[in-house]
Amino acid sequence: PAAVSARLKLHCRRFQPNADVCLGITIIKPLLGNDGNLTENLEGYFKLDYPLNKYEIFFCIMDEGDTAKIVVESLIAKNPSVDARLFVGGKRIGVNPKINNMNVAIASARHDFLWISDSNIKVRPETLKELVACV
């Protein structure tokens, strides 16, 4: 992670957010269970320093009984200004269960750019700006 961060800082231009030029991003979060840090890891995605109309967060779980569901529903309720949705149940399109879990959400994406981020990834408020600056 430190090497990636250092590379981003060395090779990316500074990005000043402007709602007229920011890329639209759909963040896909495939989830399976609650590892104990799930709430803390997901909270950051609701606090990104990026125009609210330029990103959406799609959380994906395979079934209603997944313990991540309660965490996601709570975070969505606490952050109504953020465009976030929970997708329950994927569609089997192959042998990879993570892809199966995400495919319905991917098909629903409003934006052309997708950022697939596992549940154990924690972000800082500026993470999305830094990521977009490298596109």
C-alpha positions, 0 to 999 in steps of 0.5 A: 500500500505504501508503494502504491501511494508513493507511486500515485503521488509521483505520477499523478497530477494534482486534481482540483474537484469541479462538479463539471469535469469530475468523472462519474464513478460507480463504486462496487463493494462485494461483501461477504460477512462482517469481519469486525472492521466492516463498519469502519472500512465502509464508512469512509466511502460515505465521506469521500471528498468528491461531488455527490452527484458524480459517484454512487456506491453499490454494495453486493451480498449474495443472500439476505442472511449475510451479516454485512446487510445490517452494517450496510443498511445502517450506513445507508440510513445514516448517510441519505445524501450519498447515492448508495444501494444494496444489491442482494443476490447476484446472477450466476454467469460463471464459476467465480462467486465474486463476479456472480455477486457483483454482476447485477450491480454492475449492470445497474451502474449509472457511470462509465467508470467502475471501481471494484473495491473489496470490503477490507479496503479503507479509504481517506476522503481524498482517495477518489480524487487521487484515483480519478487524477490518474485516469 
